[in-house]
Amino acid sequence: MPDYNPILNNPYEQPEWHYATNPQGELDYSRPVKGRRVFRPEVQTIPVRQGPQGELMGFNEVAATEHGNHVVNLLRREVGVWRQAKYPQTTRITRELLYFWFLNPGRDSTQSLFFAQREAIETAIWLNEVAEKSNVGQHILRQLEEARKVSASPENNLPRIAFKMATGSGKTVVMGALIAYHYFNRAEYRNDVRFADNFLLIAPGITIRDRLGVLRVDTRLGVDAEDYYHVRYLVPETWRKEMPELNKRLVITNYHAFEPKTLQGNKRSPMDGKFQADGTKQEAVEDHSQVIGRLLGSFRPGSRLLVINDEAHHCYLPREDDQKAEGEDAAEENRRASVWFNGLVRVAQRFKVRSIYDPPTFPA
């Protein structure tokens, strides 16, 4: 097999080429095809050795016919048109940020964002500010609302929006940009319900939680600051003086914080330590209200909250058949997912949660 370079596109620009693909999702590195690959939900493209594998079909033509109106393809198209028009129908703050990130001739080339980052940021903003202003946008919003119905119980149908991003494509930068977008718009348009008052970031473990510390504002000045708003050039220098207030509005934790803790001292029940009918000792633990109070007690109940789940594919509502999954590993994974998911449900019951952003990472 000849040695082909699998890289066809500039990572900072919208993809212009893709490799020929057959209906089984097999790639032929010897056949570049003009245009971006059309999203097709049931096919995961995989590379294979060139050889007798049947006639490669016009994958994009078939996908465009069958899935052209899939929400992903509609979003790409509508956001692309909006991008070409240079972001109309947005607030002044939003336009200034978008121009600063993507249309700034003075931006150092080393600080350019990948197209994957750009499209994720643009899509979240378009959905938040622009979609409701057009028939196509309203259609997309209805599709997203329908896709969120994972349960017959309305409280479980959370307003989640997922961004699939390959390993190394920089989802933490996307998180930082979306926080800055909400934070500065809220400061300028305090009563605009589209923008969050506070922010909750949730990670699957302590290590990732600590890595997200770059999204706290480093109050040191100039080159000493190590937060992503400065290092990744996400906030104009003249705006940085308004940033320290963000730390009061930001909680970064791991999903384990949703698990009730054992109560100590005068919070313990008089029955704590008594033997129950099954012979076990009763233990006083937090109720759900106390868990949320411990985690988000500094936020006013009923305030607007933006939630961002890191590695969000670990957060889901297990189906009934999932609960019966064989093996300890599967059962434990479902238990963890349930803790995380149900924690979000209770957060949404106490605060106004317009969006939950899920930037899961998938292997490139």
C-alpha positions in Angstrom: 0.0 0.0 0.0 1.5 3.4 -0.9 2.3 5.8 2.0 -0.4 8.5 1.9 -0.5 11.6 4.1 -3.9 11.4 5.9 -3.9 15.1 6.6 -6.0 17.0 3.9 -7.1 20.2 5.6 -5.7 23.2 7.4 -6.8 22.8 11.1 -7.6 26.5 11.3 -9.9 26.6 8.4 -13.2 24.9 7.5 -12.5 21.5 5.9 -12.4 21.6 2.1 -11.6 17.9 1.4 -12.4 14.5 2.7 -11.4 10.9 1.7 -13.7 8.7 -0.3 -15.9 6.5 1.9 -18.0 3.4 1.2 -21.3 2.6 2.8 -19.5 0.6 5.5 -17.6 3.7 6.5 -14.2 2.6 5.2 -11.8 5.3 4.0 -9.7 5.1 0.9 -6.7 7.3 1.4 -5.9 7.3 -2.3 -9.1 9.2 -3.2 -9.5 12.7 -1.9 -12.9 14.2 -2.5 -13.7 17.9 -2.7 -16.0 19.3 0.0 -16.7 18.6 3.6 -18.0 15.2 4.6 -21.7 15.3 5.3 -22.6 14.1 8.8 -24.3 10.7 8.8 -25.2 9.4 12.2 -25.1 5.7 11.7 -21.6 5.6 10.1 -18.3 5.9 11.9 -15.5 6.4 9.4 -12.5 4.1 9.8 -9.4 3.8 7.7 -8.7 0.5 5.8 -6.0 -0.8 3.5 -6.6 -0.1 -0.1 -7.7 -3.3 -1.9 -10.7 -5.2 -3.3 -13.5 -3.7 -1.3 -16.1 -3.1 -4.0 -17.0 0.1 -5.8 -16.7 3.2 -3.6 -19.9 5.1 -3.8 -20.5 8.9 -3.7 -20.8 8.8 0.1 -21.5 12.6 0.4 -24.2 12.5 -2.3 -26.0 9.6 -0.6 -25.6 11.2 2.8 -26.7 14.6 1.6 -29.9 13.1 0.2 -30.7 11.0 3.2 -29.4 13.2 6.0 -29.2 16.7 4.6 -31.9 17.8 7.1 -30.3 16.2 10.1 -29.8 18.8 12.8 -26.0 18.6 12.6 -26.0 19.3 8.9 -28.6 22.0 9.2 -26.6 23.7 12.0 -23.4 23.6 10.0 -25.1 25.2 7.1 -26.9 27.9 9.0 -23.9 28.8 11.2 -21.7 28.9 8.0 -24.1 31.4 6.4 -24.1 33.5 9.6 -20.3 33.3 9.7 -20.0 34.6 6.2 -22.3 37.5 7.0 -20.0 38.4 9.9 -22.3 37.5 12.8 -25.5 39.7 12.4 -28.4 39.7 14.9 -26.1 39.5 18.0 -25.4 41.9 20.9 -22.6 44.4 20.6 -20.6 42.4 23.2 -21.0 39.2 21.3 -19.9 40.8 18.0 -16.8 42.3 19.7 -15.8 38.9 21.1 -16.4 37.1 17.9 -14.4 39.7 15.9 -11.6 39.5 18.6 -11.4 35.7 18.4 -11.9 35.1 14.6 -11.7 38.3 12.6 -8.9 40.1 14.3 -6.0 41.0 12.0 -3.9 41.9 15.0 -4.2 38.5 16.6 -0.9 36.6 16.8 -1.0 33.5 14.6 0.1 31.4 17.5 -3.1 32.4 19.3 -5.4 31.3 16.4 -8.2 28.9 17.4 -8.7 25.6 15.5 -11.8 25.5 13.3 -13.2 22.8 15.5 -13.1 25.3 18.4 -14.4 28.1 16.3 -17.4 26.1 15.1 -18.3 24.9 18.6 -18.2 28.4 20.0 -20.1 29.9 17.0 -22.8 27.2 17.2 -23.4 27.7 20.9 -23.8 31.5 20.4 -26.0 31.0 17.3 -28.3 28.8 19.2 -28.5 31.2 22.1 -29.0 34.4 20.2 -29.9 33.9 16.6 -31.8 30.6 16.0 -35.1 31.8 17.3 -35.1 34.7 14.8 -35.6 32.5 11.7 -37.9 29.6 10.6 -35.0 27.3 10.1 -33.5 28.2 13.4 -36.8 27.6 15.2 -37.0 24.2 13.4 -33.5 23.3 14.7 -34.5 24.4 18.2 -37.6 22.1 18.1 -35.4 19.2 16.9 -33.0 19.7 19.8 -35.8 19.9 22.3 -37.3 16.7 20.9 -33.8 15.0 21.1 -33.5 15.9 24.8 -36.6 13.8 25.7 -34.8 10.9 27.4 -37.5 10.1 29.9 -41.2 10.3 30.5 -40.4 12.4 33.6 -40.0 16.1 32.3 -37.4 16.9 35.0 -35.0 14.4 33.4 -35.1 16.1 30.0 -32.3 18.5 30.6 -31.3 21.2 28.1 -28.1 19.6 27.0 -26.0 20.5 24.0 -23.1 18.3 23.1 -19.9 19.3 21.1 -18.0 16.3 19.8 -14.3 17.3 19.7 -11.3 15.1 18.9 -8.5 14.6 21.5 -6.2 17.6 21.4 -8.6 20.0 19.7 -8.9 22.1 22.8 -12.3 21.8 24.5 -11.1 23.7 27.6 -10.5 26.8 25.4 -14.1 26.4 24.1 -15.3 26.3 27.7 -13.3 29.5 28.5 -14.7 31.3 25.5 -18.3 30.4 26.3 -17.8 31.5 29.9 -16.4 34.8 28.8 -19.3 35.2 26.3 -21.9 34.8 29.0 -20.0 36.7 31.6 -19.5 39.9 29.6 -22.9 39.9 28.1 -24.5 39.5 31.5 -22.5 42.4 32.8 -23.7 44.6 30.0 -27.3 43.3 29.7 -28.1 42.3 33.3 -31.7 41.5 32.7 -31.3 39.5 29.4 -32.3 36.0 30.3 -30.1 34.5 27.6 -27.0 35.1 29.6 -26.0 33.3 32.8 -25.4 34.9 36.2 -23.2 32.0 37.5 -21.3 29.0 36.2 -20.9 25.4 37.3 -18.2 23.2 35.8 -18.3 19.5 36.5 -15.5 17.0 35.8 -15.4 13.2 36.1 -12.5 13.2 38.6 -10.1 15.2 40.7 -7.3 15.3 38.1 -9.5 16.8 35.4 -11.2 19.1 37.9 -7.8 20.5 38.9 -6.8 21.0 35.2 -9.9 23.1 34.8 -8.4 25.6 37.3 -7.1 27.5 34.2 -10.7 28.8 33.9 -10.4 30.6 37.2 -9.2 34.2 36.7 -5.6 34.6 37.7 -5.5 38.0 39.4 -1.9 38.6 38.7 -1.2 41.2 36.1 0.4 41.0 32.7 2.6 38.1 31.6 2.3 36.5 35.1 -1.3 35.6 34.6 -1.7 31.9 33.7 -5.5 31.6 33.2 -6.7 30.7 29.7 -8.5 34.1 29.3 -5.0 35.6 29.2 -2.8 32.7 28.0 -5.1 31.7 25.1 -6.0 35.3 24.3 -9.8 34.9 25.0 -10.4 38.3 26.5 -9.2 41.7 25.2 -6.6 43.2 27.4 -8.8 46.3 28.2 -11.5 44.0 29.5 -9.3 42.0 32.0 -9.9 44.5 34.8 -13.5 43.3 34.9 -12.6 39.6 35.2 -11.8 39.0 38.9 -15.5 39.2 39.7 -15.9 36.0 37.7 -14.3 33.9 40.4 -17.2 34.6 42.7 -19.6 33.3 40.1 -17.7 30.1 39.2 -17.7 26.7 40.9 -15.5 24.0 39.5 -16.0 20.5 41.0 -16.2 16.8 40.2 -19.4 14.8 40.1 -18.6 13.1 43.4 -19.7 16.3 45.1 -23.3 15.3 44.3 -23.0 12.3 46.6 -24.5 13.0 50.0 -21.9 13.3 52.8 -22.2 11.9 56.3 -23.4 14.6 58.7 -21.2 15.5 61.7 -21.7 17.4 65.0 -25.0 19.0 65.7 -26.3 18.3 62.2 -26.7 14.6 63.1 -30.1 13.2 63.7 -31.1 12.0 67.2 -31.6 8.6 65.6 -28.1 8.5 64.1 -26.3 5.4 65.3 -29.4 3.5 66.3 -29.9 0.0 64.9 -32.5 -0.4 62.2 -34.8 -3.3 61.6 -32.3 -4.9 59.3 -29.6 -4.8 61.9 -27.6 -2.0 60.3 -26.8 1.3 62.1 -28.7 4.3 60.9 -26.4 7.0 59.5 -27.3 10.6 59.2 -26.4 11.9 55.7 -27.2 15.0 53.7 -30.5 15.4 51.9 -30.6 16.6 48.3 -31.2 20.2 49.4 -28.2 20.2 51.7 -26.0 18.7 48.9 -26.9 21.6 46.5 -26.5 24.1 49.3 -23.0 22.9 50.1 -22.0 23.0 46.5 -23.7 26.1 45.3 -24.6 27.9 48.5 -23.0 31.2 47.3 -25.4 31.4 44.3 -28.8 32.9 44.7 -31.6 30.3 44.2 -33.5 31.0 41.0 -30.5 32.8 39.4 -29.5 31.9 35.9 -26.9 29.1 35.8 -24.8 27.8 33.0 -23.6 24.2 33.5 -20.6 22.7 31.6 -19.9 19.0 31.9 -16.4 17.9 31.0 -16.1 14.4 29.6 -19.9 14.5 29.5 -20.3 11.0 28.0 -19.9 9.7 31.6 -23.1 11.6 32.5 -26.3 9.9 31.4 -29.6 8.5 32.7 -29.2 4.7 32.9 -32.1 2.8 31.2 -33.8 0.1 33.1 -32.0 -2.6 31.1 -28.7 -0.8 31.9 -29.4 -1.3 35.6 -29.4 -5.1 34.9 -26.1 -5.0 33.0 -23.8 -7.9 33.7 -20.5 -7.3 35.4 -19.3 -5.1 38.2 -17.7 -2.5 35.9 -20.9 -1.8 34.0 -22.9 -1.6 37.2 -20.4 0.8 38.7 -20.3 3.0 35.6 -24.1 3.2 35.6 -24.0 4.2 39.3 -21.6 7.0 38.7 -23.5 8.2 35.7 -26.7 8.2 37.8 -25.1 10.3 40.6 -23.9 12.9 38.1 -27.1 13.0 36.0 -29.5 13.2 39.0 -27.3 15.9 40.6 -27.9 18.0 37.5 -31.6 17.3 37.7 -31.7 18.7 41.2 -29.5 21.7 40.2 -32.0 22.5 37.4 -34.8 22.4 39.9 -33.2 25.1 42.1 -31.7 27.4 39.4 -32.7 28.6 35.9 -30.7 26.4 33.7 -31.1 27.5 30.0 -28.2 25.4 28.7 -26.0 22.5 29.8 -22.9 22.4 27.5 -21.4 19.0 27.0 -18.0 19.0 25.4 -17.0 15.3 25.3 -13.7 14.4 23.8 -13.4 11.4 21.4 -10.3 9.8 20.1 -9.1 11.5 16.9 
